[in-house]
Amino acid sequence: GAASAQSSVTLYGKVDLGVGKKTGTANKEVMDAASSRVGIKGVEDLGGGMKALFGFEHRFNPDTGKDATNDSSNGSAPGNASNVFWNGYSTVGLGGTFGTVNLGRQYTSSFSLAQNVFDPFGGDTVAGLRDTSLRVAPARMRVANSIRYDGAFGGVKVAADIAERTTGTDRPYSVAAQYAAGPVLAAISYENPEGGSDKLLNAGVAYTFGPAKLALAGSTGKNAANASVKGYLIGATVNVGPAGRVLVGYAQNKVGSADADKKASVGYRHDLSKRTFLYTDFTRVNKLATEKTGYDFGVQHNF
C-alpha cells in the first residue's frame, strides 16, 4: 500500500510571574520577568527526506491576561506599538538534508546563534545582560517578511537571513556560525540592519568544566548615527547541589565618546522539577541617577 505521511503538532509555552522592582523606578510590582508565551509548531514528513515546517508564537502578560505587545496596565509602555499578535515568530518552510529554509517573521541568525547564547540569565529577569553588551543598537532580534536558511555540519551550525526593508535604506540581513564540541561553545555573527552605516559584529566563547560554565562575549560596530558601539559580557553559571544554580555576570557597552553603561547581576535558580523552578535576582546599573538597583523573586513553568 501507499506510505502515509507522518506529521506532528506540538503545543508549548512558558508562564512566568514574580514580584520585584526594576532599575530606574521605585515601584514594586507583580511582573513577568521572562516574556511568557504560548506557541504551536509542527512538522510533516513529505517523503524523500523532505519535510514541511510551520510555527507561530504569541507573547502575553499572565498578570493581566493581555497581549504583551499592547498592554500598559502595569504602568509600563507597550512593548511593541505595532501590536503584532504573533510577536514571537510566525513562519512556514521546508527542510531536508540541505538544512531548513523558513519564511515569515523570525529571529535573526545573529540573535539565535550568537547574541542569545552567552548571557547566563538568557536575557530574562531584571538581571539579564545581553541587551547591555551583545544586543546594543543597532542589533535587531526579529525581522518580518524575511527568508532564513539554517544548516548543521557536524559540530557547526550556520544560518543566514535577509528581509524586506521598512523605513531604512538597506535590506536587513545577518549571518552567523556556531561551533559546539564537548565543553566548548563558540559563535560569531555579523548583522547589517536597515540604515546606511549601521552594522554589528558579535563573537563569544563558553567553556564548561565540572559544575561551572564560564562565558566571554563581545560586540563592535556602528549605529545609525555612524557612532562606534562596543560591548562585552563575562558570566558564569555554577551548579549547586542537585537542584540549584548560581548565576553571576557583568556587562557594559560604550557608544561613541559617552561614558560606558555598566551592569552587574547575580541570581539563583532552584529546580522544583524538570519544567518548574523558583528564581531570585539582584542587579545594579551604574548610569541611572536614582534607583540603580533592581531585584525579583518568582516562579516559572515551561510546558
Secondary structure as a PSIPRED ss2 file (coil, helix, strand):
# PSIPRED VFORMAT (PSIPRED V4.0)

   1 G C   1.000  0.000  0.000
   2 A C   1.000  0.000  0.000
   3 A C   1.000  0.000  0.000
   4 S C   1.000  0.000  0.000
   5 A C   1.000  0.000  0.000
   6 Q C   1.000  0.000  0.000
   7 S E   0.000  0.000  1.000
   8 S E   0.000  0.000  1.000
   9 V E   0.000  0.000  1.000
  10 T E   0.000  0.000  1.000
  11 L E   0.000  0.000  1.000
  12 Y E   0.000  0.000  1.000
  13 G E   0.000  0.000  1.000
  14 K E   0.000  0.000  1.000
  15 V E   0.000  0.000  1.000
  16 D E   0.000  0.000  1.000
  17 L E   0.000  0.000  1.000
  18 G E   0.000  0.000  1.000
  19 V E   0.000  0.000  1.000
  20 G E   0.000  0.000  1.000
  21 K E   0.000  0.000  1.000
  22 K C   1.000  0.000  0.000
  23 T C   1.000  0.000  0.000
  24 G C   1.000  0.000  0.000
  25 T C   1.000  0.000  0.000
  26 A C   1.000  0.000  0.000
  27 N C   1.000  0.000  0.000
  28 K C   1.000  0.000  0.000
  29 E E   0.000  0.000  1.000
  30 V E   0.000  0.000  1.000
  31 M E   0.000  0.000  1.000
  32 D C   1.000  0.000  0.000
  33 A C   1.000  0.000  0.000
  34 A C   1.000  0.000  0.000
  35 S C   1.000  0.000  0.000
  36 S C   1.000  0.000  0.000
  37 R E   0.000  0.000  1.000
  38 V E   0.000  0.000  1.000
  39 G E   0.000  0.000  1.000
  40 I E   0.000  0.000  1.000
  41 K E   0.000  0.000  1.000
  42 G E   0.000  0.000  1.000
  43 V E   0.000  0.000  1.000
  44 E E   0.000  0.000  1.000
  45 D E   0.000  0.000  1.000
  46 L E   0.000  0.000  1.000
  47 G E   0.000  0.000  1.000
  48 G C   1.000  0.000  0.000
  49 G C   1.000  0.000  0.000
  50 M E   0.000  0.000  1.000
  51 K E   0.000  0.000  1.000
  52 A E   0.000  0.000  1.000
  53 L E   0.000  0.000  1.000
  54 F E   0.000  0.000  1.000
  55 G E   0.000  0.000  1.000
  56 F E   0.000  0.000  1.000
  57 E E   0.000  0.000  1.000
  58 H E   0.000  0.000  1.000
  59 R E   0.000  0.000  1.000
  60 F E   0.000  0.000  1.000
  61 N E   0.000  0.000  1.000
  62 P C   1.000  0.000  0.000
  63 D C   1.000  0.000  0.000
  64 T C   1.000  0.000  0.000
  65 G C   1.000  0.000  0.000
  66 K E   0.000  0.000  1.000
  67 D E   0.000  0.000  1.000
  68 A H   0.000  1.000  0.000
  69 T H   0.000  1.000  0.000
  70 N H   0.000  1.000  0.000
  71 D C   1.000  0.000  0.000
  72 S C   1.000  0.000  0.000
  73 S C   1.000  0.000  0.000
  74 N C   1.000  0.000  0.000
  75 G C   1.000  0.000  0.000
  76 S C   1.000  0.000  0.000
  77 A C   1.000  0.000  0.000
  78 P C   1.000  0.000  0.000
  79 G C   1.000  0.000  0.000
  80 N C   1.000  0.000  0.000
  81 A C   1.000  0.000  0.000
  82 S C   1.000  0.000  0.000
  83 N C   1.000  0.000  0.000
  84 V C   1.000  0.000  0.000
  85 F C   1.000  0.000  0.000
  86 W C   1.000  0.000  0.000
  87 N C   1.000  0.000  0.000
  88 G C   1.000  0.000  0.000
  89 Y E   0.000  0.000  1.000
  90 S E   0.000  0.000  1.000
  91 T E   0.000  0.000  1.000
  92 V E   0.000  0.000  1.000
  93 G E   0.000  0.000  1.000
  94 L E   0.000  0.000  1.000
  95 G E   0.000  0.000  1.000
  96 G E   0.000  0.000  1.000
  97 T C   1.000  0.000  0.000
  98 F C   1.000  0.000  0.000
  99 G E   0.000  0.000  1.000
 100 T E   0.000  0.000  1.000
 101 V E   0.000  0.000  1.000
 102 N E   0.000  0.000  1.000
 103 L E   0.000  0.000  1.000
 104 G E   0.000  0.000  1.000
 105 R E   0.000  0.000  1.000
 106 Q E   0.000  0.000  1.000
 107 Y E   0.000  0.000  1.000
 108 T C   1.000  0.000  0.000
 109 S H   0.000  1.000  0.000
 110 S H   0.000  1.000  0.000
 111 F H   0.000  1.000  0.000
 112 S H   0.000  1.000  0.000
 113 L H   0.000  1.000  0.000
 114 A H   0.000  1.000  0.000
 115 Q H   0.000  1.000  0.000
 116 N C   1.000  0.000  0.000
 117 V C   1.000  0.000  0.000
 118 F C   1.000  0.000  0.000
 119 D C   1.000  0.000  0.000
 120 P C   1.000  0.000  0.000
 121 F C   1.000  0.000  0.000
 122 G C   1.000  0.000  0.000
 123 G C   1.000  0.000  0.000
 124 D C   1.000  0.000  0.000
 125 T C   1.000  0.000  0.000
 126 V C   1.000  0.000  0.000
 127 A C   1.000  0.000  0.000
 128 G C   1.000  0.000  0.000
 129 L C   1.000  0.000  0.000
 130 R H   0.000  1.000  0.000
 131 D H   0.000  1.000  0.000
 132 T H   0.000  1.000  0.000
 133 S C   1.000  0.000  0.000
 134 L C   1.000  0.000  0.000
 135 R C   1.000  0.000  0.000
 136 V C   1.000  0.000  0.000
 137 A C   1.000  0.000  0.000
 138 P C   1.000  0.000  0.000
 139 A C   1.000  0.000  0.000
 140 R C   1.000  0.000  0.000
 141 M C   1.000  0.000  0.000
 142 R E   0.000  0.000  1.000
 143 V E   0.000  0.000  1.000
 144 A E   0.000  0.000  1.000
 145 N E   0.000  0.000  1.000
 146 S E   0.000  0.000  1.000
 147 I E   0.000  0.000  1.000
 148 R E   0.000  0.000  1.000
 149 Y E   0.000  0.000  1.000
 150 D E   0.000  0.000  1.000
 151 G E   0.000  0.000  1.000
 152 A E   0.000  0.000  1.000
 153 F E   0.000  0.000  1.000
 154 G C   1.000  0.000  0.000
 155 G C   1.000  0.000  0.000
 156 V E   0.000  0.000  1.000
 157 K E   0.000  0.000  1.000
 158 V E   0.000  0.000  1.000
 159 A E   0.000  0.000  1.000
 160 A E   0.000  0.000  1.000
 161 D E   0.000  0.000  1.000
 162 I E   0.000  0.000  1.000
 163 A E   0.000  0.000  1.000
 164 E C   1.000  0.000  0.000
 165 R C   1.000  0.000  0.000
 166 T C   1.000  0.000  0.000
 167 T C   1.000  0.000  0.000
 168 G C   1.000  0.000  0.000
 169 T C   1.000  0.000  0.000
 170 D C   1.000  0.000  0.000
 171 R C   1.000  0.000  0.000
 172 P C   1.000  0.000  0.000
 173 Y E   0.000  0.000  1.000
 174 S E   0.000  0.000  1.000
 175 V E   0.000  0.000  1.000
 176 A E   0.000  0.000  1.000
 177 A E   0.000  0.000  1.000
 178 Q E   0.000  0.000  1.000
 179 Y E   0.000  0.000  1.000
 180 A E   0.000  0.000  1.000
 181 A E   0.000  0.000  1.000
 182 G C   1.000  0.000  0.000
 183 P C   1.000  0.000  0.000
 184 V E   0.000  0.000  1.000
 185 L E   0.000  0.000  1.000
 186 A E   0.000  0.000  1.000
 187 A E   0.000  0.000  1.000
 188 I E   0.000  0.000  1.000
 189 S E   0.000  0.000  1.000
 190 Y E   0.000  0.000  1.000
 191 E E   0.000  0.000  1.000
 192 N E   0.000  0.000  1.000
 193 P C   1.000  0.000  0.000
 194 E C   1.000  0.000  0.000
 195 G C   1.000  0.000  0.000
 196 G C   1.000  0.000  0.000
 197 S C   1.000  0.000  0.000
 198 D C   1.000  0.000  0.000
 199 K E   0.000  0.000  1.000
 200 L E   0.000  0.000  1.000
 201 L E   0.000  0.000  1.000
 202 N E   0.000  0.000  1.000
 203 A E   0.000  0.000  1.000
 204 G E   0.000  0.000  1.000
 205 V E   0.000  0.000  1.000
 206 A E   0.000  0.000  1.000
 207 Y E   0.000  0.000  1.000
 208 T E   0.000  0.000  1.000
 209 F E   0.000  0.000  1.000
 210 G C   1.000  0.000  0.000
 211 P C   1.000  0.000  0.000
 212 A E   0.000  0.000  1.000
 213 K E   0.000  0.000  1.000
 214 L E   0.000  0.000  1.000
 215 A E   0.000  0.000  1.000
 216 L E   0.000  0.000  1.000
 217 A E   0.000  0.000  1.000
 218 G E   0.000  0.000  1.000
 219 S E   0.000  0.000  1.000
 220 T E   0.000  0.000  1.000
 221 G E   0.000  0.000  1.000
 222 K E   0.000  0.000  1.000
 223 N C   1.000  0.000  0.000
 224 A C   1.000  0.000  0.000
 225 A C   1.000  0.000  0.000
 226 N C   1.000  0.000  0.000
 227 A C   1.000  0.000  0.000
 228 S E   0.000  0.000  1.000
 229 V E   0.000  0.000  1.000
 230 K E   0.000  0.000  1.000
 231 G E   0.000  0.000  1.000
 232 Y E   0.000  0.000  1.000
 233 L E   0.000  0.000  1.000
 234 I E   0.000  0.000  1.000
 235 G E   0.000  0.000  1.000
 236 A E   0.000  0.000  1.000
 237 T E   0.000  0.000  1.000
 238 V E   0.000  0.000  1.000
 239 N E   0.000  0.000  1.000
 240 V E   0.000  0.000  1.000
 241 G C   1.000  0.000  0.000
 242 P C   1.000  0.000  0.000
 243 A C   1.000  0.000  0.000
 244 G E   0.000  0.000  1.000
 245 R E   0.000  0.000  1.000
 246 V E   0.000  0.000  1.000
 247 L E   0.000  0.000  1.000
 248 V E   0.000  0.000  1.000
 249 G E   0.000  0.000  1.000
 250 Y E   0.000  0.000  1.000
 251 A E   0.000  0.000  1.000
 252 Q E   0.000  0.000  1.000
 253 N E   0.000  0.000  1.000
 254 K E   0.000  0.000  1.000
 255 V E   0.000  0.000  1.000
 256 G C   1.000  0.000  0.000
 257 S C   1.000  0.000  0.000
 258 A C   1.000  0.000  0.000
 259 D C   1.000  0.000  0.000
 260 A C   1.000  0.000  0.000
 261 D E   0.000  0.000  1.000
 262 K E   0.000  0.000  1.000
 263 K E   0.000  0.000  1.000
 264 A E   0.000  0.000  1.000
 265 S E   0.000  0.000  1.000
 266 V E   0.000  0.000  1.000
 267 G E   0.000  0.000  1.000
 268 Y E   0.000  0.000  1.000
 269 R E   0.000  0.000  1.000
 270 H E   0.000  0.000  1.000
 271 D E   0.000  0.000  1.000
 272 L C   1.000  0.000  0.000
 273 S C   1.000  0.000  0.000
 274 K C   1.000  0.000  0.000
 275 R C   1.000  0.000  0.000
 276 T E   0.000  0.000  1.000
 277 F E   0.000  0.000  1.000
 278 L E   0.000  0.000  1.000
 279 Y E   0.000  0.000  1.000
 280 T E   0.000  0.000  1.000
 281 D E   0.000  0.000  1.000
 282 F E   0.000  0.000  1.000
 283 T E   0.000  0.000  1.000
 284 R E   0.000  0.000  1.000
 285 V E   0.000  0.000  1.000
 286 N C   1.000  0.000  0.000
 287 K C   1.000  0.000  0.000
 288 L C   1.000  0.000  0.000
 289 A C   1.000  0.000  0.000
 290 T C   1.000  0.000  0.000
 291 E C   1.000  0.000  0.000
 292 K C   1.000  0.000  0.000
 293 T E   0.000  0.000  1.000
 294 G E   0.000  0.000  1.000
 295 Y E   0.000  0.000  1.000
 296 D E   0.000  0.000  1.000
 297 F E   0.000  0.000  1.000
 298 G E   0.000  0.000  1.000
 299 V E   0.000  0.000  1.000
 300 Q E   0.000  0.000  1.000
 301 H E   0.000  0.000  1.000
 302 N E   0.000  0.000  1.000
 303 F C   1.000  0.000  0.000
